[in-house]
Amino acid sequence: MPKGKMKETPEDQAVTKKALENSGATLLAFVEGIEELDGRAAELKEQRRAKLAAAKSEGYDPKAIKQVIKRRAETSEQAAARAELSAVADLYFVAVTDAENA
């Protein structure tokens, strides 16, 4: 069994070069695609900010609007879990308030 690296022929080098060129081109396409998506995401984020600012200028509370959007996106299971957590938190609050007034 030979020790060390096998001698690379010019044909081997050409195959390696071609493979790296193809791989590099594919990788570049992925990177450029992701960069394009990042740019579009930044534009959408700015549009979202502008919509919230417009709502605020009309007297609406942006934090409340964000909560409405979040709730509308919830599944029924998520809504049930949120309601349960809220009920437990309310119960804890009553217990703490009663303990302070005792």
C-alpha positions as CSV (number, residue, x, y, z in Angstrom):
1,M,0.0,0.0,0.0
2,P,1.5,3.4,-1.0
3,K,2.2,5.9,1.6
4,G,1.5,9.6,1.1
5,K,-0.5,11.4,-1.6
6,M,-1.0,9.9,-5.0
7,K,0.5,12.0,-7.9
8,E,-2.2,14.1,-9.5
9,T,-2.3,14.0,-13.3
10,P,-3.3,17.0,-15.4
11,E,-6.6,15.3,-16.1
12,D,-7.2,14.9,-12.4
13,Q,-6.5,18.6,-11.8
14,A,-8.9,19.5,-14.6
15,V,-11.6,17.4,-13.1
16,T,-11.0,18.9,-9.7
17,K,-11.0,22.4,-11.1
18,K,-14.3,21.8,-13.0
19,A,-15.9,20.3,-9.9
20,L,-14.9,23.3,-7.8
21,E,-16.1,25.8,-10.4
22,N,-19.5,24.1,-10.6
23,S,-19.7,23.9,-6.8
24,G,-18.7,27.5,-6.5
25,A,-21.3,28.6,-9.0
26,T,-24.0,26.7,-7.2
27,L,-23.0,28.1,-3.9
28,L,-22.9,31.6,-5.3
29,A,-26.5,31.2,-6.6
30,F,-27.6,30.2,-3.2
31,V,-25.8,33.1,-1.5
32,E,-27.2,35.6,-4.0
33,G,-30.7,34.2,-3.6
34,I,-30.5,34.5,0.2
35,E,-29.2,38.0,-0.1
36,E,-32.1,39.0,-2.3
37,L,-34.5,37.5,0.2
38,D,-32.8,39.5,3.0
39,G,-33.3,42.7,1.0
40,R,-37.0,42.0,0.5
41,A,-37.4,41.1,4.1
42,A,-35.8,44.5,5.1
43,E,-38.2,46.3,2.7
44,L,-41.2,44.4,4.2
45,K,-40.0,45.2,7.7
46,E,-39.8,48.9,6.8
47,Q,-43.3,48.8,5.3
48,R,-44.6,47.1,8.5
49,R,-43.1,49.9,10.6
50,A,-44.7,52.5,8.4
51,K,-48.1,50.9,8.7
52,L,-47.8,50.8,12.5
53,A,-46.7,54.4,12.5
54,A,-49.7,55.4,10.4
55,A,-52.0,53.5,12.8
56,K,-50.4,55.3,15.7
57,S,-50.9,58.7,14.0
58,E,-54.6,57.8,13.8
59,G,-54.7,57.2,17.6
60,Y,-54.3,53.4,17.7
61,D,-51.9,51.7,20.1
62,P,-49.2,49.8,18.0
63,K,-48.6,47.3,20.9
64,A,-52.3,46.4,20.9
65,I,-52.3,46.0,17.2
66,K,-49.3,43.7,17.4
67,Q,-51.2,41.6,20.0
68,V,-54.3,41.4,17.7
69,I,-52.1,40.2,14.8
70,K,-50.4,37.6,17.1
71,R,-53.8,36.4,18.3
72,R,-55.2,36.1,14.8
73,A,-52.3,33.9,13.9
74,E,-52.8,31.5,16.8
75,T,-54.1,28.0,16.4
76,S,-57.0,27.0,18.6
77,E,-54.6,25.0,20.8
78,Q,-52.3,28.1,21.2
79,A,-55.4,30.2,22.1
80,A,-56.5,27.7,24.7
81,A,-53.0,27.5,26.2
82,R,-52.9,31.4,26.3
83,A,-56.3,31.5,28.0
84,E,-55.3,28.9,30.6
85,L,-52.0,30.7,31.4
86,S,-54.0,34.0,31.8
87,A,-56.5,32.3,34.1
88,V,-53.6,30.9,36.3
89,A,-51.9,34.2,36.3
90,D,-55.1,35.9,37.4
91,L,-55.5,33.4,40.2
92,Y,-52.0,34.0,41.4
93,F,-52.5,37.7,41.3
94,V,-55.6,37.4,43.5
95,A,-53.7,35.1,45.9
96,V,-50.8,37.6,46.2
97,T,-53.2,40.6,46.6
98,D,-55.1,38.7,49.4
99,A,-51.9,37.8,51.1
100,E,-50.7,41.5,51.1
101,N,-54.1,42.7,52.5
102,A,-54.2,40.0,55.3
